[in-house]
């Protein structure tokens, strides 16, 4: 802030000069003290000058509505919204979100530095502050093939960017705990800056070593006991409510007046249907309060706790000198944003954005990123003596288990078995054009017939397909490849539904409402045409290749025993 502007802000705070804007007759939610104060909020140059009695050049009477700080998502991959950042802002800003802590490692795994550059440029100048933690693990491990490889020297050049905070979720738990070369180099380079964590199921002495290595936070806890142990280890714990992973309500018993300052909300990965129908951080607030969390405490977690987790002392509370990011609402127990201000400018009212989402078109490495040949694949699995190692998925969880099953065998081939909810799957490398692939089986996707495929496959984002017959699997794969990326469902030779994602195979160039309709149509086709029982099997499909989430996964290189960190044979 320039000196003259700073002096004028002080004059407004003293009451000597009029504010740019005064929101009058508000019930101000003071998340710093836990109180609700009646008064006016004065805004100057996009910042809060004071709370009390003020006069301004413009004023708006809130008529007793509650006024809280803008909501903060503590960890999100914008790419999972399947839309450009400006479209994402149009979806979440009207719900009260004014800041997100973004990790662009999805697009970085596809396009490397060009992917990070695209996300920074595409999120510039929108009425939503997209703060960035730099991808820490590209690729996530050596057990999959990604489109890029980023080392410390590639990341350090971004540290001067005003919206870059630190290092994103550090998934190499094994390397961090052991103090291994590549992991240690990154952790030491970002020491003193925010380092986000990623430690599913990590507890005991392993957790002690992981916390000592440098990560500040974790969003992978699945039980109150795990969450409290991580808080005691010095980590911030983020309660996640995404599309695939929904851990918030399981973790709420760990929330108290003592732990709330170390806990915040995050969405991680959330699709357009959930963003538009359920909501964003506002949805998490409603869930928490409905489950018995005091409303002001929940609001602290959605604002100040998230800001403090990343050292953002310029937001998170309605206090002098902080950004005037604010949300007005009428009901503490059923949070619904009625008006939203970003840097003192009203950007949403009545649940609708007051801005458009115009943005320059993408170009370069983030386009034409799906390079694979479905005809080069042989999806047949020759039967061998013994049992199949099968991935078992669970609703609302990213963790998958291993089960050993007697396969259905016909003509010397191991086949999918709809009666046991056992689908065949393949992961196909899509970055180099070599089309390397591996085959496996998955139980729990809930398909009765046909196949689904996608170019979203965390974190390397190779092509993933699962189905009950090879013909449908080929059809779904071809549809995704021809679209330049996306999600598809097929039955035999017919494509039943398609959501094109031409930007890095992850993001649409269309409005979020259209993407939602496309996704709704696709999910309807999957339910009606393929008999799917899962609410969103595509989100489950997208995490089947993520070789850093326990316990059994499939990458383009083969089946991965995540606990042992090595490839294992399909046959036992």
C-alpha positions in Angstrom: 0.0 0.0 0.0 1.4 3.4 -1.0 2.1 5.9 1.8 -0.7 8.4 0.9 -3.3 5.6 0.7 -2.0 4.2 4.0 -2.4 7.6 5.7 -5.9 8.0 4.3 -6.8 4.6 5.6 -5.7 5.7 9.1 -7.7 8.9 8.8 -10.8 6.9 7.9 -10.2 4.5 10.8 -9.9 7.5 13.2 -13.2 8.9 11.8 -11.5 12.0 10.4 -12.3 11.2 6.8 -15.3 9.5 5.1 -15.0 5.8 4.1 -15.4 4.7 0.5 -18.2 2.4 1.7 -20.0 1.8 5.0 -22.1 -1.2 5.6 -24.5 -0.1 8.3 -26.5 -1.9 10.9 -24.7 -5.2 10.6 -24.4 -8.0 13.2 -20.6 -8.4 12.7 -19.3 -11.9 13.4 -16.1 -11.4 15.2 -14.2 -14.7 14.7 -11.3 -13.3 16.7 -13.2 -13.1 19.9 -16.1 -15.4 19.2 -18.6 -12.5 19.7 -21.3 -10.9 17.5 -21.0 -7.2 17.5 -23.6 -4.6 16.3 -22.2 -1.8 14.2 -21.0 -0.4 10.9 -18.1 -1.7 8.9 -16.1 1.1 7.1 -14.1 0.2 3.9 -11.4 2.2 2.3 -9.2 1.2 -0.7 -10.5 -2.3 -0.5 -9.6 -2.7 3.2 -11.5 -2.5 6.4 -10.9 0.7 8.2 -12.9 0.0 11.3 -16.0 -1.5 13.0 -18.2 0.9 15.0 -20.0 4.1 13.9 -18.8 5.5 10.6 -19.9 7.6 7.7 -19.0 7.1 4.1 -19.4 8.4 0.5 -21.5 5.3 -0.1 -23.5 3.4 2.4 -25.7 0.3 2.4 -28.0 -0.6 5.2 -27.8 -4.4 6.0 -30.9 -4.1 8.3 -29.5 -6.4 11.0 -28.0 -9.1 8.7 -25.0 -11.0 9.9 -21.7 -10.0 8.3 -18.7 -12.4 8.3 -15.3 -12.5 6.7 -15.2 -14.1 3.2 -14.9 -17.9 3.3 -11.6 -19.6 2.5 -11.1 -23.1 1.0 -7.9 -24.3 2.6 -7.0 -26.8 -0.2 -8.4 -27.2 -3.7 -7.4 -28.4 -7.1 -9.3 -26.0 -9.4 -8.9 -28.4 -12.3 -11.3 -30.8 -10.6 -14.1 -28.3 -11.0 -13.6 -29.0 -14.8 -13.9 -25.3 -15.6 -11.6 -22.3 -16.0 -10.8 -20.3 -12.9 -13.1 -17.4 -13.9 -16.0 -19.9 -14.3 -15.1 -21.4 -10.9 -15.3 -18.0 -9.4 -18.7 -17.5 -10.9 -19.8 -20.6 -9.0 -18.2 -20.1 -5.6 -18.1 -16.3 -5.1 -21.9 -16.0 -4.8 -21.8 -18.6 -2.0 -19.4 -16.5 0.0 -16.0 -17.8 -1.0 -13.4 -15.1 -1.5 -10.1 -17.0 -1.2 -8.9 -20.5 -2.2 -5.6 -22.1 -1.6 -5.0 -23.9 -4.9 -2.6 -26.6 -5.8 -2.2 -26.8 -9.6 -0.4 -30.2 -9.6 -3.1 -31.8 -11.8 -2.3 -29.6 -14.8 1.4 -29.5 -13.9 1.5 -33.3 -14.2 0.1 -32.9 -17.7 1.9 -29.7 -19.0 4.6 -29.0 -16.4 5.5 -25.3 -15.9 3.2 -24.3 -18.8 0.3 -25.7 -16.7 1.3 -23.6 -13.7 1.7 -20.5 -15.9 -1.8 -21.1 -17.4 -3.5 -21.4 -14.0 -1.8 -18.3 -12.7 -2.7 -16.3 -15.8 -6.2 -17.6 -16.0 -6.9 -16.7 -12.3 -5.5 -13.2 -12.5 -7.9 -10.3 -12.0 -11.0 -12.3 -11.0 -13.0 -11.5 -7.9 -11.7 -14.5 -6.1 -8.1 -14.6 -4.7 -6.5 -17.8 -6.0 -3.4 -18.3 -3.8 -1.1 -21.0 -5.1 1.0 -23.6 -3.4 3.5 -25.0 -5.9 3.2 -28.7 -6.9 5.6 -30.7 -4.7 5.5 -34.1 -6.4 5.4 -34.1 -10.2 5.2 -37.0 -10.8 3.7 -38.3 -7.6 6.1 -41.2 -7.7 8.3 -43.2 -10.0 5.5 -45.8 -10.3 3.5 -43.9 -13.0 4.2 -41.9 -16.1 3.3 -38.2 -16.1 3.6 -35.5 -18.7 6.3 -33.6 -16.8 8.9 -33.8 -14.1 9.5 -30.7 -11.8 12.5 -30.3 -9.7 13.3 -27.7 -7.0 15.1 -25.4 -9.5 11.9 -25.4 -11.6 9.8 -24.1 -8.7 12.0 -21.5 -7.1 11.5 -19.0 -9.9 7.8 -18.6 -8.8 8.5 -17.6 -5.2 8.5 -13.9 -6.2 4.9 -14.1 -7.5 2.5 -12.3 -5.1 0.0 -15.2 -5.1 2.5 -18.0 -4.6 2.7 -19.1 -0.9 4.8 -22.2 -0.6 4.8 -25.9 -1.4 1.7 -28.0 -2.1 0.6 -31.3 -0.6 3.8 -33.3 0.0 2.7 -36.8 -1.0 6.2 -38.5 -0.8 5.7 -39.5 2.8 8.3 -42.2 2.5 10.9 -39.8 1.1 10.0 -37.1 3.7 10.2 -39.5 6.7 13.5 -41.0 5.5 15.0 -37.7 4.6 15.8 -38.9 1.1 17.5 -36.8 -1.5 14.8 -35.4 -3.9 12.2 -35.1 -1.1 14.7 -33.5 1.4 15.9 -31.0 -1.2 12.4 -29.7 -1.8 11.5 -29.6 1.9 14.6 -27.7 2.8 14.2 -25.2 -0.1 10.8 -24.2 1.2 11.6 -24.3 4.9 9.9 -21.4 6.6 7.2 -21.1 3.9 3.8 -23.0 4.1 4.3 -26.6 3.2 1.0 -28.5 2.8 0.9 -32.1 3.8 -0.6 -35.3 2.4 -0.4 -38.1 4.9 -3.3 -40.6 4.8 -3.2 -42.9 7.7 0.2 -41.7 8.9 0.4 -41.9 12.7 2.8 -42.7 15.5 6.5 -42.3 15.0 6.1 -42.1 11.3 3.8 -39.0 11.8 6.4 -37.5 14.1 9.1 -37.8 11.5 6.8 -36.5 8.8 5.8 -33.4 10.8 9.5 -32.8 11.7 10.3 -32.9 8.0 8.4 -29.7 7.5 4.7 -30.1 6.4 2.3 -27.8 8.2 -1.1 -29.3 7.4 -3.0 -32.4 6.3 -6.3 -33.0 4.7 -6.3 -36.8 4.6 -7.5 -37.8 8.1 -10.5 -40.1 8.2 -11.1 -40.5 11.9 -11.3 -38.1 14.9 -8.4 -40.0 16.5 -6.2 -39.5 13.5 -7.2 -35.8 13.3 -6.4 -35.2 17.0 -3.1 -37.0 16.7 -2.1 -34.8 13.8 -3.1 -31.6 15.6 -1.0 -32.7 18.6 1.9 -33.2 16.1 1.6 -29.6 15.2 -0.3 -29.9 11.9 -3.3 -28.0 10.8 -6.1 -30.4 9.9 -8.4 -29.7 7.0 -11.9 -31.3 7.1 -12.6 -32.3 3.5 -15.9 -32.5 1.8 -15.3 -33.2 -1.9 -17.2 -35.1 -4.5 -15.4 -38.5 -4.0 -13.9 -38.0 -0.5 -16.4 -36.9 2.1 -14.7 -37.0 5.5 -16.1 -33.8 7.2 -18.8 -35.4 9.3 -16.6 -38.2 10.4 -14.0 -35.7 11.8 -16.4 -33.3 13.5 -16.1 -35.1 16.9 -12.5 -33.8 16.9 -13.7 -30.2 16.7 -13.8 -28.1 19.9 -13.0 -24.6 21.1 -9.4 -25.8 21.7 -8.9 -27.5 18.3 -10.9 -25.2 16.0 -8.0 -22.8 15.6 -6.0 -25.7 14.1 -8.8 -26.9 11.8 -10.3 -25.6 8.6 -12.5 -26.7 5.7 -11.4 -27.8 2.3 -13.0 -29.2 -0.8 -10.0 -30.8 -2.5 -11.8 -32.1 -5.6 -15.4 -31.0 -6.3 -17.3 -31.4 -9.6 -19.8 -28.9 -11.1 -23.0 -30.8 -10.0 -21.9 -30.7 -6.4 -20.6 -27.1 -6.6 -23.9 -25.8 -8.1 -26.3 -28.0 -6.2 -24.8 -28.4 -2.8 -22.3 -25.6 -2.6 -18.8 -24.9 -1.6 -17.4 -23.9 1.9 -21.0 -22.7 2.7 -22.1 -26.3 2.3 -19.5 -27.4 4.8 -20.6 -24.8 7.2 -24.2 -26.0 7.1 -23.1 -29.6 7.6 -20.9 -28.7 10.6 -23.6 -26.6 12.3 -26.3 -29.1 11.6 -24.1 -31.7 13.4 -23.8 -29.5 16.5 -20.8 -27.4 15.9 -21.4 -23.9 17.3 -22.0 -21.5 14.3 -19.4 -18.9 15.2 -16.8 -21.6 15.8 -17.6 -23.2 12.4 -17.3 -19.7 10.8 -13.9 -19.3 12.5 -12.7 -22.5 10.8 -14.1 -21.3 7.5 -12.2 -18.0 7.7 -9.6 -17.2 10.3 -8.3 -20.7 10.9 -7.8 -21.3 7.2 -6.0 -17.9 6.9 -3.7 -18.6 9.8 -2.8 -22.0 8.5 -1.0 -20.2 5.6 0.1 -17.1 7.4 -2.4 -14.9 5.7 -2.7 -12.1 8.2 -4.4 -9.8 5.7 -7.8 -11.7 5.7 -9.9 -14.1 7.7 -11.4 -11.5 10.1 -13.4 -8.3 9.9 -10.6 -6.2 11.6 -8.9 -3.0 10.7 -6.3 -3.2 7.9 -7.5 -6.5 6.6 -9.0 -7.0 3.1 -12.7 -6.1 2.9 -13.7 -9.6 1.8 -17.2 -10.0 3.4 -20.4 -12.0 3.2 -23.8 -11.1 4.5 -26.4 -13.6 5.5 -29.5 -13.9 7.7 -29.4 -17.2 9.5 -26.4 -18.4 11.6 -27.7 -22.0 11.6 -28.4 -22.2 7.9 -25.7 -20.2 6.2 -26.8 -18.8 2.8 -24.8 -16.0 1.3 -27.1 -13.0 0.4 -24.4 -10.6 -0.7 -20.6 -10.9 -1.1 -17.9 -8.2 -1.3 -14.4 -8.8 -2.6 -11.9 -6.0 -1.7 -14.8 -3.8 -0.8 -16.6 -4.3 -4.2 -19.9 -6.1 -4.2 -19.4 -9.2 -6.5 -22.5 -11.2 -5.8 -26.1 -10.7 -4.6 -29.0 -13.0 -4.2 -26.9 -16.0 -5.1 -25.9 -14.6 -8.5 -22.5 -13.3 -9.6 -22.3 -9.6 -10.6 -19.4 -10.2 -13.0 -18.7 -12.2 -16.1 -16.1 -14.8 -16.8 -14.4 -13.6 -19.9 -10.8 -14.8 -20.2 -8.2 -15.2 -22.9 -8.3 -18.5 -24.7 -5.8 -21.2 -23.6 -2.9 -22.0 -25.9 0.3 -24.0 -26.2 1.1 -27.0 -24.1 -2.2 -27.2 -22.3 -4.0 -28.1 -25.6 -3.8 -31.3 -27.6 -2.5 -33.2 -24.6 -4.2 -36.6 -25.1 -1.8 -38.6 -27.2 -2.8 -42.3 -27.2 -4.0 -45.0 -29.6 -6.8 -47.2 -28.5 -6.2 -49.6 -31.4 -2.7 -50.3 -30.0 -4.2 -51.9 -26.8 -4.9 -55.5 -26.1 -7.4 -55.5 -23.3 -7.5 -59.3 -22.9 -6.2 -60.8 -19.7 -4.9 -64.3 -20.1 -5.9 -66.6 -17.2 -3.2 -67.9 -14.9 -3.3 -70.3 -12.0 -4.1 -68.6 -8.7 -6.2 -65.6 -7.6 -6.6 -62.1 -8.9 -5.4 -59.1 -6.9 -8.5 -56.8 -7.0 -8.8 -53.1 -6.1 -11.8 -52.6 -3.8 -13.3 -49.1 -3.7 -15.5 -47.6 -1.0 -18.2 -44.9 -1.4 -17.0 -41.5 -0.1 -13.4 -42.6 0.4 -10.2 -42.4 -1.7 -8.5 -45.3 0.2 -8.9 -48.6 -1.6 -8.3 -52.1 -0.3 -7.0 -55.3 -1.8 -9.1 -58.4 -2.2 -8.0 -61.7 -3.8 -10.7 -63.4 -5.9 -11.1 -66.4 -8.0 -11.6 -64.9 -11.5 -14.4 -65.6 -14.0 -12.7 -67.5 -16.8 -13.9 -68.2 -20.3 -11.9 -69.4 -23.2 -8.7 -69.0 -21.3 -9.4 -65.3 -20.4 -10.1 -63.7 -17.1 -13.3 -61.6 -17.5 -15.2 -58.9 -15.7 -18.1 -60.3 -13.6 -21.1 -58.0 -13.1 -22.6 -60.4 -10.5 -19.8 -59.6 -8.2 -19.5 -55.9 -9.2 -16.1 -56.8 -10.6 -15.0 -54.7 -13.6 -11.9 -54.9 -15.7 -9.8 -51.7 -15.9 -6.9 -50.3 -17.8 -4.6 -47.3 -17.3 -3.1 -46.0 -20.6 -0.1 -43.5 -20.8 -1.4 -40.5 -22.8 1.4 -38.0 -22.7 4.2 -39.3 -25.0 2.1 -41.1 -27.6 3.7 -44.4 -26.7 0.4 -45.7 -25.2 2.0 -48.0 -22.6 -0.7 -49.5 -20.4 -1.5 -52.0 -17.6 -4.6 -54.0 -16.8 -6.3 -54.8 -13.6 -9.7 -55.4 -11.9 -11.7 -53.2 -9.6 -14.6 -54.1 -7.3 -17.2 -51.6 -6.1 -17.7 -49.2 -9.0 -21.3 -50.4 -9.3 -21.6 -50.9 -13.0 -23.9 -53.7 -14.4 -22.7 -53.4 -18.0 -20.8 -51.2 -20.4 -17.8 -49.0 -19.6 -16.7 -45.6 -18.4 -13.4 -43.8 -19.2 -11.7 -40.5 -18.5 -8.5 -38.5 -19.1 -8.6 -37.4 -15.4 -6.5 -39.9 -13.5 -4.9 -38.5 -10.4 -2.1 -37.5 -10.4 -0.4 -38.4 -13.6 -3.7 -38.1 -15.5 -3.3 -40.9 -17.9 -6.4 -42.5 -19.5 -8.4 -44.7 -17.2 -11.2 -47.0 -18.3 -13.2 -49.6 -16.4 -16.0 -51.8 -17.8 -17.8 -55.1 -18.1 -16.7 -55.9 -21.7 -13.8 -55.1 -23.9 -15.9 -53.6 -26.8 -17.5 -51.0 -24.5 -14.0 -50.2 -23.0 -12.6 -49.5 -26.5 -15.5 -47.3 -27.4 -15.3 -45.2 -24.3 -11.5 -44.8 -24.7 -11.8 -43.7 -28.3 -14.5 -41.1 -27.4 -12.2 -39.5 -24.8 -9.2 -39.5 -27.1 -11.2 -38.0 -30.0 -12.5 -35.3 -27.7 -9.0 -34.3 -26.7 -9.8 -35.4 -23.1 -12.9 -35.7 -20.9 -15.2 -38.3 -19.5 -17.3 -40.9 -21.5 -19.7 -43.7 -21.0 -20.3 -46.5 -23.6 -22.3 -49.6 -24.2 -20.9 -51.8 -26.9 -20.2 -49.6 -29.9 -22.4 -46.7 -28.7 -21.2 -43.6 -26.8 -23.9 -42.9 -24.3 -22.5 -39.7 -22.9 -19.5 -37.4 -23.2 -18.0 -34.4 -21.3 -15.2 -32.9 -23.4 -12.3 -31.5 -21.4 -9.9 -30.1 -24.1 -7.7 -28.0 -21.7 -5.0 -30.4 -20.6 -7.6 -33.2 -20.7 -8.9 -31.8 -17.4 -10.8 -28.5 -18.0 -13.7 -27.5 -20.2 -13.7 -24.2 -22.2 -17.5 -23.9 -21.6 -19.6 -22.2 -18.9 -20.0 -24.2 -15.7 -23.7 -24.4 -16.2 -23.2 -26.2 -19.5 -20.5 -28.5 -18.0 -22.9 -29.3 -15.2 -25.7 -30.3 -17.7 -23.2 -32.4 -19.7 -22.1 -34.1 -16.4 -25.7 -34.6 -15.3 -26.5 -36.1 -18.7 -23.5 -38.4 -18.5 -24.3 -39.6 -15.0 -27.9 -40.2 -16.0 -26.7 -42.3 -19.0 -24.5 -44.2 -16.6 -27.3 -44.9 -14.2 -29.9 -45.7 -16.9 -27.8 -47.2 -19.6 -25.1 -49.0 -17.5 -27.1 -49.6 -14.3 -24.6 -47.8 -12.2 -25.3 -47.6 -8.5 -22.6 -45.1 -7.5 -23.5 -41.4 -7.3 -20.5 -40.4 -9.3 -18.4 -43.4 -10.5 -16.2 -41.0 -12.6 -14.7 -39.4 -9.5 -13.9 -42.9 -8.1 -12.5 -43.9 -11.4 -10.2 -40.8 -11.4 -8.6 -41.8 -8.2 -7.9 -45.5 -9.0 -4.5 -44.6 -10.5 -3.4 -42.5 -7.5 -0.4 -44.5 -6.3 0.1 -42.5 -3.1 -3.3 -43.3 -1.5 -3.4 -46.7 0.2 -3.7 -49.5 -0.4 -3.8 -50.9 -3.9 -3.9 -48.9 -7.1 -3.3 -49.3 -10.9 -1.0 -47.0 -13.0 0.2 -47.4 -16.5 3.2 -49.3 -15.1 1.1 -51.9 -13.3 -0.5 -52.7 -10.0 0.9 -50.8 -7.0 1.1 -52.0 -3.5 1.0 -48.5 -1.9 2.0 -49.6 1.5 5.2 -51.3 0.2 5.7 -48.6 -2.5 6.3 -51.2 -5.3 4.7 -52.9 -8.2 3.0 -56.3 -7.6 1.7 -58.9 -10.0 -1.9 -59.1 -11.0 -1.9 -62.8 -10.1 -1.3 -64.2 -6.7 
